[in-house]
Amino acid sequence: MEKKEPWARVSVVGVLGVLLLSHAAYSTIQYRSLLKITDEQFSGPPINVVMELIAGLVLCMWAALTVPGKFLSILPHSDENRVVALPTNLDFMIFNHRGKAFPLSIDAK
């Protein structure tokens, strides 16, 4: 049996959450059109649609929060933030830009 990648499982859960949210929206629209036919007032979606919305929201939130991966340090002196090599494509480095119009040192009083 093949071992699945973790992102594949997360994407399946995310797609399932989106499908649940879409079905809940479709069910609400269908319920409102039924109420229009019977001339009743819309007070809110049925409880099964609300539960479907909550389940879809939880699945989508879980998928969105686990996709980015591990968090990196934001401390300026962390070893993870060191630049080890320059980019290999130096064509996009621009040294002639509008920043040269600003003075190099600012006198703070």
Buried (B, 14 or more C-beta within 10 A) or exposed (E): EEEEEEEEEBEEBBEBBBEBBEBBBEBBEEBEEEEEEEEEEEEEBEEEBEEBBEBBBEBBEBBEEBEEEEEEEEEEEEEEEEEEEEEEEEEEEEEEEEEEEEEEEEEEE
